Amino acid sequence: MTVNRTIRVELGRRSYPILIGDGLLDGGVDLAAHITGGDCLVVSNETVAPLYLDAVRRCLPGKDLHVAVLPDGEEHKTLASIAAVIDALVAARANRDTTVIALGGGVVGDIAGFAAACYMRGVAFIQVPTTLLAQVDSSVGGKTGVNHPGGKNLIGAFHQPRLVLIDTGTLSTLPDRELSAGLAEVIKHAAIADRDYLDWLERNVPALLARDAAALAHAIARSCEIKAAVVSADETEKGQRALLNFGHTFGHAIENSLGYGEWLHGEAVAAGMVMAAELSGIAPAEQARLRRLLEAARLPVEPPPVGSAKLRKAMQLDKKAAGRRLRFVLLDELGSARLESDVDTGLLDRILERADA
């Protein structure tokens, strides 16, 4: 029940630690030491709150703790949920010393963080991610926000947490499908930045799927190291940070076209990475290697039959677009990525047409 890894996101006065360990919610870390004020609002959902809310309460002796429990699911990542959290802050008579604590997966983290960014022009918040996807990706870096019917994550703000507390023990209650969805983001980090990590993942996917504690701890730590380094160099996505969106231009379009919640985010990103790798024009053997790894992680590698026209329309609102031109994260090879707007439009058309089946 101790912190076995600490990774820092270096952003000057907004720097913060990522604490990783098994049993941290069972007394393994002094959570109250990271909270300056006397009151907190814990934002969770109907699935996670019954599992871990009491543990968070025990970590905050002497704090005045309020709770907002949201419905579970990507379809609830909306402005209405932001309003519900802000209503809870107002009802609690929260002030600028209040800390918002996000207890849950990526949806909860994005909603809680955006509400914290908006309330009184910004209050502190802490991430306590309980899904693999949130632990390796969405809890780190300060991206917060909600979806719009026209596009994924179109409404939001950069608002860095004060702390990311990753209790790997929470993965014991994660459904298998959610675990695989998280592995998509793990694989993404390797594909864009670390070929040796990709080699390790190929050898250890069975252990990760079996929830081997040591394997999961290593994957979480290495993914957080990669993301922390990128965020420290480019906090507000002016350049290098956009590389973290490998597979997301296609993946977000899949989510929007299907309807939010039909596929998990990681599932859409997995299919999107295969499409982006093909658009990159890397060697067929490299494409096949990425595809095999995603299949081994029990992830989809083809887009759903939503239609190419629908995907293309959804892609037009991609946040990486510049001057109305789409920009894609492409691979030079596995382990190295770049941002590119000059792509083979014929090849792009053929890739999108796979959604016409």
Residue, then its C-alpha position, 0 to 999 in steps of 0.5 A: m500500500t505504498v507509492n511505487r512510482t512517482i512521475r512528474v509533469e513539469l509545467g513550472r508553477r503548475s507542475y504536479p506528480i502522478l503517483i502510481g501504486d497498488g492500494l493507494l486508496d487504502g491508506g497508501v498516500d496522504l491525499a489530504a496533504h494535496i488539498t489546501g482548503g477545507d472542503c471537496l466535491v467528489v465527482s463520480n458515477e453510478t458504477v464507480a461511486p459504490l466501489y470506491l467513494d468510501a475509500v476516498r472519504r477515509c483518505l480525507p479525514g477532517k475535510d468537508l466532503h460533498v458528492a456529485v454522482l453522474p450517470d455512467g457512459e460516454e453519452h452523458k459527457t455533455l454540457a448538462s453534466i457540467a451544469a449538474v456538477i456546477d449545481a452541486l458546487v453552488a449547493a455546497r457553497a463552494n469557494r475558490d479554496t474548494t478542490v474537485i476530485a474526479l473519481g472514475g474513468g475518462v468521462v468523469g475526469d473530463i467532466a469534473g476537470f471542465a467544471a473545475a475550470c469553469y467554477m469561479r474561473g477555476v478551482a483546484f482538482i485532483q484526478v483519481p482514475t479508475t480505468l486503464l484508459a484514464q490511468v494511462d492517458s486522459s487523467v494526465g495533461g489537463k485536457t478537459g471537456v465534453n462532446h457536442p452532437g457535431g463532434k468529440n470534445l469540442i467544448g472544453a479547456f486546458h486545466q491541469p490537475r494538482l495531483v493524479l493518484i493512480d491506484t492500480g488495485t481499482l483495475s480489479t473491478l474493471p470489465d474485460r472490454e474496458l481493460s482492452a479499450g485502455l490497452a489501445e491507448v497503451i499501444k498508441h504511446a508505444a506506436i508513436a514514441d517507443r519501439d522498445y515499448l512496442d516490443w515489450l507489449e507484444r511479449n506481455v499482452p497476455a499478462l496484461l489481459a490476465r491483469d498481472a500486477a507487475a505488467l500493468a504497473h509497468a505499462i501504466a508507468r511507461s505510458c505516463e512517462i511518455k505522456a508527461a514528457v510530451v505535455s511538459a514540452d507542449e502543454t496546449e497542443k501547439g505542436q508535439r502534443a498533437l502526436l498523442n492523437f494518433g488514430h484519433t482523427f478516424g477514431h473520433a469520427i467513428e464515435n460521432s458517426l455511431g453515436y457516443g457510447e456505442w463503441l468505447h473510445g479505445e475501440a474507436v481509436a484502435a480501428g483509427m490507428v490501423m487506418a492512420a497506419e495505412l494512410s502513413g504508407i509505412a511498410p506493410a509488415e509494420q502495418a500488419r505488426l500493429r494490427r496483430l498487436l491490437e487484435a491480440a489486445r482484443l480490439p477492433v481493427e476495422p471501422p464499423p459500417v457507418g458509411s464513408a460520407k458520414l465519417r468524412k463529415a465528422m472528420q471536418l470538425d477535428k480539432k487538429a484541422a488548420g485553415r480548414r485542412l485536415r491534419f493527421v498524425l502519421l507514422d514514419e515507422l513504428g515508434s516515430a510519428r509526425l503531423e501531416s496535412d498533405v496526404d494521398t487523398g485517393l488513399l484516404d478515400r479508399i480507407l474511408e470506403r471500408a466503412d461503406a461495407 
